[in-house]
């Protein structure tokens, strides 16, 4: 995951709810809550790839990964939970 996050073109999407995102997030992440992903597919498709999605524990980001792959986005990865993402950032 470190190699993907080091890519200067990476887009990081936090799929938690807005109030969770506002409480703290991975630096540079964009907040698109899981429930709004279907309505934002065109926007997400136009974003730089690779795309890394994360949430609180990795469950919602796993669902987001499935939705994005079904929509034809190939280079998408599950970053897991916020704590894992912050550990990547602190290395």
LUMPAKE-929279 format. One record per residue: y, x, z of N, C-alpha, C, O in turn; residue number from 1. Coordinates in Angstrom, 1 decimal, decimal comma, always signed. Example, Ala and Ser with C-alpha at 12.3 -4.5 7.8 and 13.67 -1.06 7.14 Angstrom:
+--------+--------+--------+--------+--------+--------+--------+--------+--------+--------+--------+--------+-----+
|   n_yy |   n_xx |   n_zz |  ca_yy |  ca_xx |  ca_zz |   c_yy |   c_xx |   c_zz |   o_yy |   o_xx |   o_zz |  nr |
+--------+--------+--------+--------+--------+--------+--------+--------+--------+--------+--------+--------+-----+
|   -5,7 |  +13,2 |   +7,8 |   -4,5 |  +12,3 |   +7,8 |   -3,3 |  +13,2 |   +7,8 |   -3,3 |  +14,2 |   +8,5 |   1 |
|   -2,2 |  +12,8 |   +7,1 |   -1,1 |  +13,7 |   +7,1 |   +0,0 |  +12,9 |   +7,9 |   +1,1 |  +13,4 |   +8,0 |   2 |
+--------+--------+--------+--------+--------+--------+--------+--------+--------+--------+--------+--------+-----+
END
This chain:
+--------+--------+--------+--------+--------+--------+--------+--------+--------+--------+--------+--------+-----+
|   n_yy |   n_xx |   n_zz |  ca_yy |  ca_xx |  ca_zz |   c_yy |   c_xx |   c_zz |   o_yy |   o_xx |   o_zz |  nr |
+--------+--------+--------+--------+--------+--------+--------+--------+--------+--------+--------+--------+-----+
|   -1,2 |   +0,8 |   +0,0 |   +0,0 |   +0,0 |   +0,0 |   +1,3 |   +0,9 |   +0,0 |   +2,3 |   +0,5 |   -0,6 |   1 |
|   +1,2 |   +2,0 |   +0,7 |   +2,4 |   +2,9 |   +0,7 |   +2,8 |   +3,3 |   -0,7 |   +4,0 |   +3,3 |   -1,0 |   2 |
|   +1,9 |   +3,6 |   -1,5 |   +2,2 |   +4,0 |   -2,9 |   +2,9 |   +2,9 |   -3,7 |   +3,8 |   +3,1 |   -4,4 |   3 |
|   +2,5 |   +1,6 |   -3,5 |   +3,1 |   +0,5 |   -4,1 |   +4,5 |   +0,3 |   -3,6 |   +5,4 |   +0,1 |   -4,4 |   4 |
|   +4,7 |   +0,4 |   -2,3 |   +6,0 |   +0,2 |   -1,7 |   +6,9 |   +1,3 |   -2,0 |   +8,2 |   +1,1 |   -2,0 |   5 |
|   +6,4 |   +2,5 |   -2,4 |   +7,3 |   +3,6 |   -2,8 |   +7,8 |   +3,4 |   -4,2 |   +8,7 |   +4,2 |   -4,6 |   6 |
|   +7,2 |   +2,5 |   -5,0 |   +7,6 |   +2,3 |   -6,3 |   +9,0 |   +1,8 |   -6,4 |   +9,3 |   +0,8 |   -5,7 |   7 |
|   +9,9 |   +2,4 |   -7,1 |  +11,3 |   +2,0 |   -7,1 |  +11,5 |   +0,6 |   -7,7 |  +12,5 |   +0,0 |   -7,5 |   8 |
|  +10,5 |   +0,1 |   -8,4 |  +10,6 |   -1,2 |   -9,1 |  +10,0 |   -2,3 |   -8,3 |  +10,1 |   -3,5 |   -8,7 |   9 |
|   +9,4 |   -2,0 |   -7,1 |   +8,7 |   -3,0 |   -6,3 |   +9,7 |   -4,2 |   -5,9 |  +10,8 |   -3,9 |   -5,5 |  10 |
|   +9,1 |   -5,4 |   -5,9 |   +9,8 |   -6,5 |   -5,3 |   +9,0 |   -7,0 |   -4,1 |   +7,8 |   -7,2 |   -4,2 |  11 |
|   +9,6 |   -7,1 |   -2,9 |   +8,9 |   -7,5 |   -1,7 |   +9,4 |   -9,0 |   -1,4 |  +10,6 |   -9,2 |   -1,3 |  12 |
|   +8,4 |   -9,9 |   -1,3 |   +8,7 |  -11,3 |   -1,0 |   +8,1 |  -11,6 |   +0,4 |   +6,9 |  -11,5 |   +0,6 |  13 |
|   +8,9 |  -12,1 |   +1,3 |   +8,5 |  -12,6 |   +2,6 |   +8,3 |  -14,1 |   +2,4 |   +9,2 |  -14,9 |   +2,1 |  14 |
|   +7,1 |  -14,6 |   +2,5 |   +6,7 |  -16,0 |   +2,3 |   +6,8 |  -16,8 |   +3,6 |   +6,3 |  -18,0 |   +3,6 |  15 |
|   +7,3 |  -16,3 |   +4,7 |   +7,4 |  -17,0 |   +5,9 |   +8,6 |  -18,0 |   +5,8 |   +9,4 |  -17,9 |   +4,8 |  16 |
|   +8,7 |  -18,9 |   +6,7 |   +9,8 |  -19,9 |   +6,7 |  +11,2 |  -19,1 |   +7,0 |  +11,2 |  -18,0 |   +7,5 |  17 |
|  +12,3 |  -19,7 |   +6,5 |  +13,6 |  -19,1 |   +6,6 |  +13,9 |  -18,6 |   +8,1 |  +14,4 |  -17,6 |   +8,3 |  18 |
|  +13,6 |  -19,5 |   +9,1 |  +13,9 |  -19,1 |  +10,4 |  +13,1 |  -17,9 |  +10,9 |  +13,6 |  -17,1 |  +11,7 |  19 |
|  +11,9 |  -17,7 |  +10,4 |  +11,1 |  -16,5 |  +10,7 |  +11,8 |  -15,3 |  +10,1 |  +11,9 |  -14,2 |  +10,7 |  20 |
|  +12,2 |  -15,4 |   +8,8 |  +12,8 |  -14,3 |   +8,1 |  +14,0 |  -13,9 |   +8,7 |  +14,3 |  -12,7 |   +8,9 |  21 |
|  +14,9 |  -14,8 |   +9,2 |  +16,1 |  -14,5 |   +9,8 |  +15,9 |  -13,8 |  +11,2 |  +16,8 |  -13,1 |  +11,6 |  22 |
|  +14,8 |  -14,0 |  +11,8 |  +14,4 |  -13,3 |  +13,0 |  +14,1 |  -11,9 |  +12,9 |  +13,9 |  -11,1 |  +13,8 |  23 |
|  +13,9 |  -11,4 |  +11,6 |  +13,5 |  -10,0 |  +11,3 |  +12,6 |  -10,0 |  +10,1 |  +11,7 |  -10,8 |  +10,0 |  24 |
|  +12,8 |   -9,0 |   +9,3 |  +12,0 |   -8,9 |   +8,0 |  +12,0 |   -7,5 |   +7,5 |  +12,7 |   -6,6 |   +8,0 |  25 |
|  +11,1 |   -7,2 |   +6,6 |  +11,0 |   -5,9 |   +5,9 |  +12,3 |   -5,7 |   +5,1 |  +12,8 |   -6,6 |   +4,4 |  26 |
|  +12,9 |   -4,5 |   +5,3 |  +14,2 |   -4,2 |   +4,6 |  +14,1 |   -4,4 |   +3,1 |  +13,2 |   -3,8 |   +2,5 |  27 |
|  +15,0 |   -5,1 |   +2,5 |  +15,0 |   -5,4 |   +1,1 |  +14,2 |   -6,5 |   +0,6 |  +14,1 |   -6,8 |   -0,5 |  28 |
|  +13,5 |   -7,2 |   +1,6 |  +12,6 |   -8,3 |   +1,2 |  +13,5 |   -9,5 |   +0,8 |  +14,6 |   -9,7 |   +1,3 |  29 |
|  +12,9 |  -10,3 |   -0,1 |  +13,5 |  -11,6 |   -0,5 |  +12,7 |  -12,7 |   +0,2 |  +11,4 |  -12,6 |   +0,2 |  30 |
|  +13,3 |  -13,7 |   +0,7 |  +12,7 |  -14,8 |   +1,4 |  +12,4 |  -16,0 |   +0,4 |  +13,4 |  -16,6 |   +0,0 |  31 |
|  +11,1 |  -16,2 |   +0,1 |  +10,7 |  -17,4 |   -0,6 |   +9,6 |  -18,0 |   +0,1 |   +8,4 |  -17,6 |   -0,1 |  32 |
|   +9,8 |  -19,0 |   +1,0 |   +8,8 |  -19,6 |   +1,8 |   +7,6 |  -20,1 |   +0,9 |   +7,8 |  -20,6 |   -0,2 |  33 |
|   +6,4 |  -20,0 |   +1,4 |   +5,2 |  -20,3 |   +0,7 |   +5,3 |  -21,7 |   +0,0 |   +4,9 |  -21,8 |   -1,1 |  34 |
|   +5,8 |  -22,7 |   +0,8 |   +5,9 |  -24,0 |   +0,2 |   +6,8 |  -24,2 |   -1,0 |   +6,7 |  -25,2 |   -1,7 |  35 |
|   +7,7 |  -23,2 |   -1,2 |   +8,6 |  -23,3 |   -2,3 |   +8,2 |  -22,4 |   -3,5 |   +8,9 |  -22,4 |   -4,5 |  36 |
|   +7,1 |  -21,7 |   -3,4 |   +6,7 |  -20,8 |   -4,5 |   +6,5 |  -21,6 |   -5,8 |   +6,9 |  -21,1 |   -6,8 |  37 |
|   +5,8 |  -22,7 |   -5,8 |   +5,6 |  -23,4 |   -7,0 |   +6,9 |  -23,7 |   -7,8 |   +7,0 |  -23,7 |   -9,0 |  38 |
|   +8,0 |  -24,0 |   -7,0 |   +9,3 |  -24,4 |   -7,6 |  +10,0 |  -23,1 |   -8,0 |  +11,0 |  -23,2 |   -8,7 |  39 |
|   +9,6 |  -21,9 |   -7,6 |  +10,3 |  -20,7 |   -7,9 |   +9,5 |  -19,8 |   -8,8 |   +9,8 |  -18,6 |   -9,0 |  40 |
|   +8,4 |  -20,3 |   -9,5 |   +7,6 |  -19,4 |  -10,3 |   +8,4 |  -18,7 |  -11,4 |   +8,1 |  -17,6 |  -11,7 |  41 |
|   +9,3 |  -19,4 |  -12,1 |  +10,0 |  -18,8 |  -13,2 |  +10,9 |  -17,7 |  -12,7 |  +10,9 |  -16,6 |  -13,3 |  42 |
|  +11,5 |  -17,9 |  -11,5 |  +12,3 |  -16,9 |  -10,9 |  +11,5 |  -15,7 |  -10,5 |  +11,8 |  -14,5 |  -10,8 |  43 |
|  +10,3 |  -15,9 |   -9,9 |   +9,4 |  -14,8 |   -9,5 |   +8,9 |  -14,1 |  -10,7 |   +8,8 |  -12,8 |  -10,7 |  44 |
|   +8,5 |  -14,8 |  -11,8 |   +8,0 |  -14,1 |  -13,0 |   +9,1 |  -13,2 |  -13,6 |   +8,7 |  -12,2 |  -14,3 |  45 |
|  +10,3 |  -13,4 |  -13,4 |  +11,4 |  -12,6 |  -13,9 |  +11,7 |  -11,4 |  -13,0 |  +12,5 |  -10,5 |  -13,4 |  46 |
|  +11,1 |  -11,3 |  -11,9 |  +11,4 |  -10,2 |  -10,9 |  +10,6 |   -9,0 |  -11,3 |   +9,6 |   -9,0 |  -12,1 |  47 |
|  +11,1 |   -7,8 |  -10,9 |  +10,4 |   -6,6 |  -11,1 |   +9,0 |   -6,6 |  -10,5 |   +8,8 |   -7,2 |   -9,5 |  48 |
|   +8,1 |   -5,9 |  -11,2 |   +6,8 |   -5,8 |  -10,7 |   +6,5 |   -4,3 |  -10,4 |   +7,1 |   -3,5 |  -11,1 |  49 |
|   +5,7 |   -4,0 |   -9,5 |   +4,8 |   -4,8 |   -8,7 |   +5,5 |   -5,7 |   -7,7 |   +6,6 |   -5,4 |   -7,3 |  50 |
|   +4,8 |   -6,8 |   -7,3 |   +5,3 |   -7,7 |   -6,3 |   +4,4 |   -7,6 |   -5,1 |   +3,2 |   -7,7 |   -5,2 |  51 |
|   +5,0 |   -7,4 |   -3,9 |   +4,2 |   -7,4 |   -2,7 |   +4,7 |   -8,7 |   -1,9 |   +5,9 |   -8,9 |   -1,6 |  52 |
|   +3,7 |   -9,5 |   -1,4 |   +4,0 |  -10,6 |   -0,6 |   +3,5 |  -10,4 |   +0,8 |   +2,4 |   -9,7 |   +1,0 |  53 |
|   +4,2 |  -10,9 |   +1,8 |   +3,7 |  -10,7 |   +3,2 |   +4,2 |  -12,0 |   +4,0 |   +5,1 |  -12,7 |   +3,5 |  54 |
|   +3,6 |  -12,1 |   +5,2 |   +4,0 |  -13,2 |   +6,0 |   +3,9 |  -12,8 |   +7,5 |   +4,2 |  -11,6 |   +7,8 |  55 |
|   +3,5 |  -13,6 |   +8,4 |   +3,3 |  -13,2 |   +9,8 |   +2,0 |  -12,5 |  +10,0 |   +1,9 |  -11,5 |  +10,7 |  56 |
|   +0,9 |  -13,1 |   +9,5 |   -0,4 |  -12,5 |   +9,8 |   -1,2 |  -12,1 |   +8,5 |   -2,2 |  -11,4 |   +8,6 |  57 |
|   -0,8 |  -12,5 |   +7,4 |   -1,5 |  -12,3 |   +6,1 |   -2,1 |  -13,5 |   +5,5 |   -2,6 |  -13,4 |   +4,4 |  58 |
|   -2,2 |  -14,6 |   +6,2 |   -2,8 |  -15,8 |   +5,7 |   -1,9 |  -16,5 |   +4,6 |   -2,4 |  -16,7 |   +3,5 |  59 |
|   -0,7 |  -16,7 |   +4,9 |   +0,2 |  -17,3 |   +3,9 |   +0,4 |  -16,4 |   +2,7 |   +0,5 |  -16,9 |   +1,6 |  60 |
|   +0,5 |  -15,1 |   +3,0 |   +0,7 |  -14,2 |   +1,8 |   -0,6 |  -14,2 |   +1,0 |   -0,5 |  -14,0 |   -0,3 |  61 |
|   -1,7 |  -14,4 |   +1,5 |   -3,0 |  -14,5 |   +0,8 |   -2,9 |  -15,8 |   -0,1 |   -3,4 |  -15,7 |   -1,3 |  62 |
|   -2,4 |  -16,9 |   +0,4 |   -2,3 |  -18,1 |   -0,4 |   -1,2 |  -17,9 |   -1,5 |   -1,4 |  -18,3 |   -2,7 |  63 |
|   -0,1 |  -17,2 |   -1,2 |   +0,9 |  -16,9 |   -2,2 |   +0,3 |  -16,0 |   -3,3 |   +0,6 |  -16,2 |   -4,5 |  64 |
|   -0,4 |  -15,0 |   -2,9 |   -1,1 |  -14,2 |   -3,9 |   -1,9 |  -15,0 |   -4,9 |   -1,8 |  -14,8 |   -6,1 |  65 |
|   -2,7 |  -15,9 |   -4,4 |   -3,5 |  -16,7 |   -5,2 |   -2,7 |  -17,6 |   -6,2 |   -2,9 |  -17,6 |   -7,4 |  66 |
|   -1,6 |  -18,2 |   -5,7 |   -0,7 |  -19,0 |   -6,5 |   -0,1 |  -18,1 |   -7,6 |   +0,0 |  -18,6 |   -8,8 |  67 |
|   +0,4 |  -17,0 |   -7,3 |   +1,1 |  -16,1 |   -8,2 |   +0,1 |  -15,6 |   -9,3 |   +0,5 |  -15,5 |  -10,5 |  68 |
|   -1,1 |  -15,2 |   -8,9 |   -2,1 |  -14,8 |   -9,9 |   -2,5 |  -15,9 |  -10,8 |   -2,6 |  -15,7 |  -12,0 |  69 |
|   -2,6 |  -17,2 |  -10,3 |   -2,9 |  -18,3 |  -11,1 |   -1,8 |  -18,6 |  -12,1 |   -2,0 |  -19,2 |  -13,1 |  70 |
|   -0,6 |  -18,2 |  -11,7 |   +0,6 |  -18,4 |  -12,6 |   +0,7 |  -17,3 |  -13,6 |   +1,6 |  -17,3 |  -14,5 |  71 |
|   -0,2 |  -16,3 |  -13,6 |   -0,2 |  -15,3 |  -14,6 |   +0,5 |  -14,0 |  -14,2 |   +0,6 |  -13,1 |  -15,0 |  72 |
|   +0,9 |  -13,9 |  -13,0 |   +1,5 |  -12,6 |  -12,5 |   +0,4 |  -11,7 |  -12,1 |   -0,4 |  -12,0 |  -11,1 |  73 |
|   +0,2 |  -10,6 |  -12,8 |   -0,9 |   -9,7 |  -12,6 |   -0,7 |   -8,7 |  -11,5 |   -1,6 |   -8,5 |  -10,7 |  74 |
|   +0,5 |   -8,1 |  -11,4 |   +0,7 |   -7,0 |  -10,5 |   +1,3 |   -7,5 |   -9,2 |   +2,5 |   -7,3 |   -8,9 |  75 |
|   +0,5 |   -8,3 |   -8,4 |   +0,9 |   -8,8 |   -7,1 |   -0,1 |   -8,4 |   -6,1 |   -1,3 |   -8,4 |   -6,3 |  76 |
|   +0,4 |   -8,0 |   -4,9 |   -0,4 |   -7,5 |   -3,8 |   -0,1 |   -8,2 |   -2,5 |   +1,1 |   -8,6 |   -2,3 |  77 |
|   -1,1 |   -8,3 |   -1,6 |   -0,9 |   -8,9 |   -0,3 |   -0,6 |   -7,8 |   +0,7 |   -1,4 |   -6,9 |   +0,9 |  78 |
|   +0,7 |   -7,8 |   +1,1 |   +1,1 |   -6,7 |   +2,1 |   +0,6 |   -7,1 |   +3,5 |   +0,8 |   -6,2 |   +4,4 |  79 |
|   +0,0 |   -8,2 |   +3,7 |   -0,5 |   -8,6 |   +5,0 |   +0,6 |   -9,2 |   +5,9 |   +1,4 |  -10,0 |   +5,4 |  80 |
|   +0,6 |   -8,8 |   +7,2 |   +1,6 |   -9,4 |   +8,1 |   +2,8 |   -8,5 |   +8,3 |   +2,9 |   -7,4 |   +7,8 |  81 |
|   +3,8 |   -9,1 |   +8,9 |   +5,1 |   -8,4 |   +9,1 |   +4,9 |   -7,1 |   +9,9 |   +5,6 |   -6,1 |   +9,5 |  82 |
|   +4,1 |   -7,1 |  +10,8 |   +3,9 |   -5,8 |  +11,6 |   +3,3 |   -4,7 |  +10,7 |   +3,7 |   -3,6 |  +10,9 |  83 |
|   +2,4 |   -5,0 |   +9,8 |   +1,9 |   -4,0 |   +8,9 |   +3,0 |   -3,5 |   +8,0 |   +3,1 |   -2,3 |   +7,8 |  84 |
|   +3,8 |   -4,4 |   +7,5 |   +4,9 |   -4,0 |   +6,6 |   +5,9 |   -3,1 |   +7,3 |   +6,4 |   -2,1 |   +6,8 |  85 |
|   +6,2 |   -3,5 |   +8,6 |   +7,1 |   -2,6 |   +9,3 |   +6,5 |   -1,3 |   +9,6 |   +7,3 |   -0,3 |   +9,7 |  86 |
|   +5,2 |   -1,2 |   +9,8 |   +4,6 |   +0,1 |  +10,0 |   +4,7 |   +1,0 |   +8,7 |   +4,9 |   +2,2 |   +8,8 |  87 |
|   +4,6 |   +0,3 |   +7,6 |   +4,7 |   +1,1 |   +6,3 |   +6,2 |   +1,6 |   +6,2 |   +6,4 |   +2,8 |   +5,8 |  88 |
|   +7,1 |   +0,8 |   +6,7 |   +8,5 |   +1,2 |   +6,6 |   +8,9 |   +2,3 |   +7,5 |   +9,8 |   +3,1 |   +7,2 |  89 |
|   +8,2 |   +2,4 |   +8,6 |   +8,5 |   +3,4 |   +9,6 |   +7,8 |   +4,8 |   +9,4 |   +8,0 |   +5,7 |  +10,3 |  90 |
|   +7,0 |   +4,9 |   +8,4 |   +6,3 |   +6,1 |   +8,2 |   +7,2 |   +7,2 |   +7,6 |   +6,8 |   +8,4 |   +7,4 |  91 |
+--------+--------+--------+--------+--------+--------+--------+--------+--------+--------+--------+--------+-----+
END
